[in-house]
Amino acid sequence: MNILVTGANGQLGNEMRIVSTKTNDNYIFTDVNEVEGLKTVHLDITDMDSIRKIVKDNDVQAIVNCAAWTNVDACETDPKLAALAEKLNADAPDYLAKAMKEVDGVLIQISTDYVFGKEPYNVPCNPDQKGTPTGVYGTTKLHGEQKIIASGCKYVIIRTAWLYSEFGKNFCKTMLNLTATKPQLKVVFDQCGTPTYALDLANAIVIILDKVKTATDKNEYEGIYHFSNEGVCSWYDFTQMIARISEHTGCDIQPCYSSEYPSPVKRPAYSVLDKRSIKDKFGVKVPYWVDSLEKCIGNIENLKK
């Protein structure tokens, strides 16, 4: 199968590069940015003609869309950036979906827990649950989901949360640095969810692609699914575990309320994702968040050597 990956130089895209080497499929990694040492085909996913051309030239049968505008706070305060978020998070997935519809291919779309949040939850969010975003970012991602479904293409939408990895900027890498260099930190404890190691998500995507490509009826797997690691924690708990695993014992980490760090956007207070359907439908095994965090921090340390 010829599989096109967008946003290939981001966190998930880089993990897709790693897991792709263990498959027999042909991957085409695309991005708008070049990174030294990484083979990347330039693709602007807001340009429908460019998408059609690369799909035709490479006989693409599946697209994994890892690209998105993710600066959550910026889209709330700058109308131009809000428009850009709509373009990248809603219009571009629509174009990718239409391109796959034209060749009877499948689109794997990565969405987010930010499609939830307006209603108070205390149980894991179900994939069939109505989206109630609290800000621009979540709204644009929900629009992307809706446009994909309306396109009529074969699709698998995967909502994830609290993504981290060895690559790029993320909460885990930031806290590794801060707990090593700061005598004290305050971290919010009234926002709960589950961290997601991008490598685990990439492995799940490969399993999904294998199921879809061998299915007699590719519509069998169509739908919205959730994937994050197992368990639940607050950002405070996440930071404590990062410090414990990395043995950064010199930092006094204290819990605080979200109200102590005012933000332009109201983040979901509880966005644990219900993963039963992705486990039942695809046989995906979901690691516990602490086990995955240990692996990621070990990989980060190895990269420094």
C-alpha positions in Angstrom: 0.0 0.0 0.0 1.2 3.5 -0.8 0.6 5.7 2.3 1.1 9.5 2.4 1.9 11.1 5.8 1.4 14.8 6.2 3.1 16.8 9.0 5.9 14.2 8.8 8.4 16.4 10.7 6.2 16.8 13.8 6.0 14.6 16.8 3.6 12.0 15.4 5.1 12.2 11.9 8.6 11.4 13.2 7.2 8.4 15.1 5.5 7.3 11.9 8.8 7.4 10.2 10.2 5.0 12.8 7.3 2.5 12.7 7.1 2.5 8.9 10.5 0.8 8.7 8.9 -2.3 10.2 6.2 -2.6 7.5 6.1 -3.6 3.9 4.2 -0.5 2.8 5.6 2.4 0.9 5.4 5.6 2.8 5.7 9.1 1.4 6.5 11.6 4.1 5.4 15.2 3.4 5.6 18.5 5.2 5.9 22.2 4.4 9.1 22.4 6.3 12.5 20.8 5.5 14.5 19.2 8.3 18.2 18.3 7.7 18.7 14.6 7.5 15.0 13.8 6.9 13.7 12.9 3.5 10.6 15.1 3.1 8.4 15.8 0.1 7.0 19.3 0.1 3.2 19.4 0.3 0.9 22.3 1.1 -2.3 20.5 2.3 -4.3 23.7 1.9 -3.7 23.4 -1.9 -6.2 20.9 -3.4 -4.4 20.7 -6.8 -1.1 19.8 -5.0 -2.8 17.1 -3.1 -4.4 15.6 -6.2 -1.1 15.6 -8.0 0.9 13.9 -5.3 -1.9 11.3 -4.8 -2.0 10.6 -8.6 1.8 10.6 -9.1 2.4 8.1 -6.2 -0.8 6.0 -6.5 -1.6 6.9 -2.9 -4.2 4.6 -1.3 -4.2 6.0 2.2 -3.4 9.3 3.9 -2.4 9.7 7.6 -3.0 13.4 8.4 -0.6 14.3 11.3 -0.6 18.0 10.3 -2.5 20.6 12.3 -2.3 24.1 13.8 -1.9 23.5 17.5 -1.0 26.9 19.1 -4.1 26.8 21.3 -3.7 30.2 23.0 -2.7 32.1 19.9 -5.8 31.3 18.0 -7.9 32.7 20.8 -6.3 36.2 20.7 -5.4 36.7 17.0 -8.2 36.6 14.4 -5.7 35.9 11.6 -4.3 32.9 13.5 -7.9 31.7 14.2 -8.5 31.8 10.4 -5.3 29.9 9.8 -6.4 27.3 12.3 -9.6 26.9 10.5 -7.7 26.5 7.2 -5.3 23.9 8.5 -7.6 22.0 10.9 -10.9 22.0 8.9 -10.4 23.0 5.3 -7.2 20.9 4.7 -8.7 17.7 6.1 -11.7 18.3 3.8 -9.3 18.5 0.8 -7.5 15.4 1.9 -10.8 13.6 2.3 -12.0 14.6 -1.1 -8.7 13.4 -2.7 -9.2 10.0 -1.1 -12.8 9.9 -2.1 -11.7 10.4 -5.8 -9.4 7.3 -5.7 -11.4 5.2 -3.2 -8.7 5.5 -0.6 -8.9 6.0 3.1 -8.1 9.0 5.3 -6.7 8.5 8.8 -7.3 11.8 10.6 -5.8 12.7 13.9 -8.1 14.8 16.1 -8.1 15.9 19.7 -9.7 15.8 23.2 -10.2 19.5 22.8 -13.4 18.8 20.9 -14.8 18.2 24.4 -14.8 20.5 27.5 -17.9 22.7 27.7 -19.9 20.2 29.6 -18.6 18.9 32.9 -17.5 15.2 32.7 -16.4 12.7 35.3 -16.4 9.6 33.2 -14.2 8.9 30.1 -15.5 10.7 26.9 -17.1 8.3 24.4 -16.3 8.6 20.7 -20.1 9.0 20.0 -20.3 11.8 22.5 -21.3 15.2 21.1 -18.4 17.6 20.7 -18.6 20.7 23.0 -15.3 22.6 22.4 -14.5 25.6 24.6 -12.2 27.4 22.2 -11.1 28.1 18.6 -8.6 25.2 18.4 -11.2 22.5 19.5 -13.8 24.1 17.3 -11.7 24.0 14.2 -10.7 20.4 14.8 -14.4 19.4 15.3 -15.1 21.2 12.0 -12.4 19.1 10.4 -14.1 15.9 11.6 -17.5 17.0 10.3 -16.1 17.9 6.9 -14.4 14.5 6.6 -17.6 12.7 7.4 -19.6 14.9 5.0 -17.1 14.2 2.2 -18.2 10.6 1.8 -14.7 9.3 1.8 -13.6 6.2 3.8 -12.2 7.5 7.0 -10.9 6.7 10.5 -10.8 9.6 12.9 -8.6 9.1 15.9 -8.9 11.6 18.8 -5.9 11.7 21.1 -4.7 13.8 24.0 -1.6 15.2 25.8 0.8 14.1 23.0 4.5 13.9 23.8 7.6 12.3 22.3 11.3 12.6 21.9 10.7 15.1 19.0 9.9 18.8 18.9 8.5 20.8 21.8 6.1 19.1 24.3 5.2 19.0 27.9 7.4 16.1 28.8 10.6 17.6 27.4 9.7 21.0 28.9 9.3 19.5 32.4 12.4 17.4 32.0 14.3 20.7 31.6 12.4 22.7 34.3 12.6 20.0 37.0 16.4 19.7 36.3 17.0 23.5 36.5 14.3 25.1 38.8 14.2 24.8 42.6 10.4 25.0 42.6 7.5 24.6 40.1 3.7 25.0 40.4 1.7 22.8 38.1 -2.1 22.6 37.7 -3.8 19.7 39.3 -7.4 20.5 38.4 -7.1 19.4 34.7 -7.2 15.6 34.3 -6.6 13.4 31.3 -4.1 10.9 30.0 -0.7 11.5 28.4 -0.1 9.8 25.0 3.3 8.7 23.8 3.3 9.4 20.1 5.1 6.2 19.4 2.2 4.2 20.9 -0.2 6.1 18.7 2.0 5.5 15.6 2.0 1.8 16.3 -1.8 1.9 16.6 -2.1 3.7 13.3 -0.1 1.0 11.6 -2.3 -1.7 13.0 -5.4 0.2 11.8 -3.9 0.5 8.3 -3.2 -3.2 8.2 -6.8 -4.0 9.1 -8.2 -1.6 6.6 -6.1 -2.7 3.6 -6.9 -6.4 4.1 -10.7 -5.8 4.7 -13.1 -7.0 2.1 -15.3 -4.1 3.0 -13.2 -1.0 3.9 -16.3 0.7 5.3 -16.3 -1.9 8.1 -13.8 0.1 10.1 -15.1 3.6 9.3 -15.8 5.8 12.3 -14.4 7.9 15.2 -12.1 6.3 17.7 -10.1 7.4 20.8 -6.5 6.6 21.6 -4.4 7.8 24.5 -2.4 5.7 27.0 -4.3 3.9 29.8 -4.9 5.5 33.1 -5.6 9.0 34.3 -3.6 11.9 35.9 -3.4 15.6 36.3 -0.7 17.8 34.8 0.8 17.9 38.3 0.9 14.1 38.5 2.4 13.9 35.1 5.2 16.3 36.2 5.8 14.4 39.4 6.3 11.2 37.4 8.6 12.9 34.9 10.8 14.1 37.8 10.7 10.7 39.5 11.7 8.7 36.4 14.5 11.2 35.5 15.6 11.4 39.2 15.3 15.2 39.3 14.9 15.2 43.1 16.0 18.8 43.6 12.8 20.4 42.4 9.9 21.1 44.8 6.8 20.5 42.6 3.6 22.0 44.1 0.0 21.6 42.9 -2.0 24.7 41.9 -5.3 25.6 40.4 -5.8 26.5 36.7 -7.1 29.9 37.9 -3.6 30.8 39.1 -2.4 30.7 35.4 -5.0 32.6 33.4 -5.2 31.5 29.8 -7.1 32.9 26.8 -8.7 29.5 26.3 -10.6 27.3 28.8 -9.1 23.9 28.6 -11.1 20.7 29.4 -11.1 20.0 33.1 -11.6 16.3 32.4 -10.8 14.8 29.1 -10.0 11.1 29.7 -10.9 9.2 26.5 -12.8 6.0 26.3 -10.7 3.6 24.2 -12.9 0.5 24.2 -14.0 0.8 20.6 -10.4 1.0 19.2 -9.3 -2.0 21.3 -12.4 -4.0 20.3 -12.4 -3.2 16.6 -8.7 -3.3 15.8 -7.2 -5.4 18.6 -5.0 -2.4 19.6 -3.2 -2.9 22.9 -2.9 0.3 24.9 0.1 0.7 27.3 -0.2 2.2 30.7 0.9 5.9 30.7 3.7 5.5 33.2 5.3 2.6 31.3 5.3 4.6 28.1 6.6 7.7 29.8 9.6 5.6 31.2 10.3 4.4 27.6 10.2 7.9 26.2 12.4 9.4 28.8 14.9 6.5 28.3 14.9 7.3 24.5 15.4 11.0 25.2 18.4 10.2 27.4 19.8 7.9 24.8 19.6 10.7 22.1 21.8 12.9 24.3 24.6 10.3 24.4 
